Amino acid sequence: MSDNKISAARRRLGYSSEEQTRRGFRSVARTLLNEQELPPDVIEPQLAHSERNKVRAAYNEAQRPLERRKMMQA
């Protein structure tokens, strides 16, 4: 999502930029998904995080769409 969309969503929820940031939303999402014991291989791509292990990133192109869809619906 663009910064503008995140800012607009934050304002609609009643938060100012001092109360909640884009990174803050991602942090909350990551925490809630971790508490559901979802695998990092499903969470990280959804948050648009890239694989830090360069060898693994080069060979693993799995997107895991079904698991990501279930995660987002939950």
C-alpha positions, -999 to +999 in steps of 0.1 A: +000+000+000+011+035-006+020+059+022-011+080+013-035+050+017-020+040+050-022+076+062-059+079+051-067+046+068-050+057+100-070+090+100-103+071+094-095+049+124-090+081+145-052+080+149-028+109+144+006+103+129+021+108+164-001+080+178+003+053+151+027+050+123+028+028+092+056+007+109+034+005+140+006-011+120+030-036+106+044-043+141+009-050+154+001-072+125+033-092+129+027-096+166-009-109+161+002-133+134+030-146+155+006-152+183-015-174+160+017-195+155+018-190+117+050-198+100+074-169+091+075-182+055+038-172+053+039-139+073+070-123+059+059-122+022+026-108+032+043-079+050+065-074+018+096-085+036+123-102+016+143-132+026+175-122+044+193-155+036+206-147+001+210-184-009+175-192+002+161-161-015+178-172-048+162-206-048+129-203-030+103-186-051+073-201-033+045-175-027+022-198-007-010-181-018-035-205-002-018-202+032-015-164+029-052-162+019-062-182+050-040-161+072-056-128+059-091-142+063-083-152+099 
